[in-house]
Amino acid sequence: MRKNILFLFCLCSLSGIAKLTQPTLMHEVRETPSPLDGQVVLQNSPALMWPDKFPHLGPVLDGVEGHDYKPHVTYKVRLASDKAFTKDLMEAERNWAFFNPFKELKPGKWYWQHAYLTPEGIEEWSQVYHFTIDKNARKAVAPSLQEVLTKLPSHHPRVLLDKSQWDEIIKRNKNNPEAQ
């Protein structure tokens, strides 16, 4: 009986096995949007990422010789809780293929789309993707750069550490000419 229960447990666990259809797990240059179309998202709020129109293929990547020119790019991105992009709409213009909503999204289905803005001002929109925020998604909202900057002290020295470590830093740097 005990072996049967263990076997049943193992058999049930197999449903979580992912079958790969791509030749690699990770691309050196993003090839797919994230979140993927139809994906259930377990982190709220998710960052939106998409393939760069002109990916940098310089010497930082293995197997790439020479230097490629990466032109300046402008992207538009929109995110909403309806396919017509009218409810809970967030829009942004970015110079990189990444968007963070910087706020918690309500559970349920969300739609998003990105566009490359040509130098002539023509918007080349992607298909409309959708993802679902699970009601039990882990809340992980990153602060915006503006929010981080407003919380930094305006006076010097600007030392980023826990308040509990401040006295130790002062003591260790008592004779440090740079600290003076």
Secondary structure, 3 states (H helix, E strand, C coil): CHHHHHHHHHHHHHHHCCCCCCCCCCCCCCCCCECCCCEEEEEECCCEECCCCCCCCCCCCCCCCCCCCCCCCCEEEEEECCCCCCCCCEEEEECCCEECCCCCCCCEEEEEEEEEECCCCCEEECCCEEEEEEEEEEECCCCCHHHHHHHCCCCCCCCCCCHHHHHHHHHHCCCCCCCC
